Amino acid sequence: MVKTEMYPIKRLMSVEELDKRIKSLEKNVKVLKRLYFVKNRYLGDSVEVASGKVGITKMMGYEWQNRWNKEGYAGLIPRYAGGRPSKLADKQKEKLKAFLKERDDWTTDEIKKLIKERYGVEYTLKQIRVILRKFGMKCGKPYPKDYRRPENAAEIFKKP
């Protein structure tokens, strides 16, 4: 006795069209994996079997199938939602960036203290480095500065 499908999948494109999309998206592994799931469903596998073949849970399989049925191919594209909002507003970040560009020898500890004093927000040193990277700035170990070095040292020691 054949068990009938309780939740059928809609055939929104042909198997050939699916194969074409799969080949064109081999670089985008997440979408590719989801298309393989849909193809397995087209070929008659249950949600549980198709999920097992691509290495996901049965619940995720139902989620992918629902998104496929409602939105088609666009429903399979991963949605990366933002996460926690920043502690600093965009205007505050712009002012901070402008202030940091005035000098080029900041330490992450100094930036952490500056943000705490000016905006009342505390960040970890790791997050400070992330913020600097987003600003297009780089972190690195500063060169040691000799207090005895004259201001015009480059000119004094320049070869004739």
BELHU-V550729 format. One line per field, one symbol per residue. ss: DSSP state (a for helix, b for strand, c for the rest). A space follows every 50 residues. Layout:
ss: ???
This chain:
ss: ccccccccccccccaaaaaaaaaaccccaaaaaaaaaaaaaaccccaaaa aaaacccaaaaaaaaaaaaaaaaaaacccccccccccccaaaaaaaaaaa accccccaaaaaaaaaaaacccccaaaaaaaaaacccccccccccccccc ccaaaacccc
